[in-house]
Amino acid sequence: MISKNQAKLIRSLQLKKNRDLLSLFVAEGKRCIEELEGSFAPVFRADEGELSDAERKQLSSMTTPQAQIAVFKKREMSLPTVDHIARELTLVLDDIQDPGNLGTIIRTADWFGIKHIVCSPHTADCYGPKVVQATMGALARVDISYTPLPEFIRSVRQQLPSLPVYGTLLEGEDIYAKRLSDAGLIVMGNEGNGISKEVRGLLTRPLFIPPYPADAHTIESLNVGIATAVTLSIFRRPKTE
């Protein structure tokens, strides 16, 4: 069972200001909780049978409350080092707003071996309940940091002048026709506005995911979560001569 104070704490952590103040977050569901336990220090946990249906509904942020709920301490996630950036792909998110999209992107990054995601300050909080649930525990293996992107990208370009800075744009080059590198920044933009003007000006290799066939009349653009999955899958395909 959890105490009244613990229940009050769980409810308070629905708000970002409280998560930031206390450096805590909530996770729900056995699988998600068990994935997180190896990387985040648990504060307390209520397992199946310890909460009534009414209590779960009151405490859960999900439409269908899970049987387990836990509170974890956040861990320090710093910007990737220059050495890492020089050797690996790093995902950069420019004002992703929807928690579900962010959670899906983190889960997708984990699947494709991306270890660092750098977010703009206005990107959704990776510790928000909906984001945590959408990651399905991938938050344990992907470091996520928040920083002003123009300054970050300029710093990287200054230290690694030859490193490519990719970004998905409607006016970019056909991603299927380009030879892609094993290291670089990959920028994904906001759901409604795409990559911001200032960040767009810092891209060195703009890319476009074409519809099929290329001249087909289709929807205007892909959902950013889907676009990220397609982009990473193309980067990870075997290189051919």
N, C-alpha and C positions, 0 to 999 in steps of 0.2 A: 504493500500500500504506500501511497505518497501522502505527505502531510498537507494541511491547508496552505502552509507557506510555500511548499514545493509546487502545488497547483497554481498558486498565485504567480510564482516565478515563471512557470511555463507559459501562462497567459501573457505575462509581460514581455516575453521574448518574441511575441508576434511583431513587435515594433523594433525597427532598426536602431533607434536611439538607445533602447535598453540593451540590445545585443552589443552595441558598441561600448556602452558604459560598463557593462558587466563582463564583457569579453566571453559571452556564452551564446550557445545556439541550441535549437531543438531538432531532434531527428525522430522519425517514426518508422515502425516496421522492423521485424527481426533482421532481415537481410541487410537493410541499410545500416542499422545500428551496429551489427557485427562487423561490417566493412569498416566503419568509422573507428571502432574501438582500438584498432591497431595504430592509428595515427593521431587520435585526439583523446585527451584525458577525460574520462567520464566523471560527471558530478553525481548523478544518480540515474537510476533506470527503473521503470515499472514494467514488468513482464506480463504475459498473458495470464489472466485470472486475478491480477492484482487491482484491476480497475473495473468498475461496473460499466455497462454500456452508456449510461448517462454521463459518467465521468469522462469516458473517452470522447464522446461527442462534444463535451464542454471544452476539453483541452486540445482537441485535434484541429489542425488547420486544413484537413483533407475532407473531401466530400464523403468518402468512406473511411472512417477512422480505423487505424491499425490497432492491433492488440497490444503492441509494445510502444513505449515512448521513453525517450531519454534526453538528458541535457548534457552537453559536452562543453569543455573549454575550447575556445578558438586556439589555433596555433599560429605562431608568427610565420607569415609567408612574405618573403622579400623578393625584390625584382631578380630576374635571372641574371647570372653573371655574364660578363662579356665572353668568357671562355665557353659557357654553355651556348650562348646565342651564336657563336662562331661555328659550333659543331652540330646544332640541332635546329629543328623547326620550332618557332615560337609563335603561338597564336595571339593576336592582338584584337581586342574587341572595342569598337568605337560606339559607345552609348547604346548597348543592347538593353532594351527596356523591359521586355517581357520575361518574368521569372522562369516560365516554362521553356522559353527559348534558351536562356542562359544555362539552365540545368541540362537540357539536351546537348548543348554545345560542350559542356564539361564532360558529360558522359561519352560523347563522340570523340573528344580529344583523348580521353583515357584509352578508348578502343584503338586509336591510331598511334598511340605511343607518344603523345604530346605531354611533356612534363610541366610546362609553364604556360600560363595564360596571363597576359597583361591587359588590364581593363582601364578604360577611361573612368574618371571619378563619378560620372553620371550613369555608368552601367549598373544594372540591378545588383543588389547585395547577394554575394554568393552564399551567405549564411542565412538568407531568408528561408522560411519553412518550405515554400513551394520549390525553390531552387534545390535545396538539400534533398527533397524527395525525388525530384526529377533526375538528379545525378545517380541515384541508386548506389551510393557509396563511392562513386568515382572521385568525390572530393578528397578522399584519403590519399589519392595518388597524383593529383594534379595541383601544383602550387598556383595560387591566384593572387595577383597583386593589383593595386589600384594606383594610378599615377597619371598626370597630364600627358597625353599621348604625343603631342608635338615635341615637347622637350625630350621625352624618352626616345623617340625615333631619331631626332637630330643627334642626340648623344651617341646612339648606336652607329649612325652613319659616320659620325666623326671618328669613332674608334675603329670601325670596320667599314671603310669606304667601298669595298667591293661586295659587301653583303647585299643580296637582293631584298627589296621591300615590296612584297606582293600585296595586291589588294583587288577585290572583286568589284568591277565596275561594268555598267552596261556598255560603255565605250572602250572596254579593255580588249586585249587580244585573245583569240580562241585558246582556251586553256588546254584543249586536247592537242593542239598543234605546237605547243611550246615545250622545250626541254626544261624541266624544272629541277631546281637544286635540292640537295639534301639538307641545307641549312638556310635560314632566312626568316624574316618576319612575314606573317600572313595576316593581313588586316581584313576584318569583316565589319560591315557597317550597320548602322541603326535600321530598325525595321521599316520605318517610313521614309527616312531621308538618306539612307546609305551612308557612305563614308563622308565625314565632314570635309569642308572645303580645305581647311588648313592641313589636315592629315592627307587628303588626296594629293596635295601638292608635294608631299614627301615620298610618294610611291615611286619606285623605280621600274616596276614591272606590273602594270595593271593587267588584270585577267578578266575574261568573260566566259561564263558557262553558257554555250549556245543551246538553243532548243533543238529538237529533232523533228523533222529535218530543219536545217539552218534557216530556211526561208518561211517556216511555218508561222501561222498567226496563232499565238498562244497568249497565256497570261503575261503580265508585264514583267514579273520577276519571281524568283523562288523565295520561299520562307528562309530566313537567315539560318535557322537550324539545319534545314535540308541543304542549303547552299554550302554550309560549312562541312557537312558530311561528304558531299560530292567533291568539294575541293580537296579535302584531306585524303580521300580515297585515290584521287588522281595523283597527288604528290607521293603517295605510298605504293603506287603500282611499280612493278619491276622496270628498271631502266633498260632500254634496248639501244643497241648501237645504231 
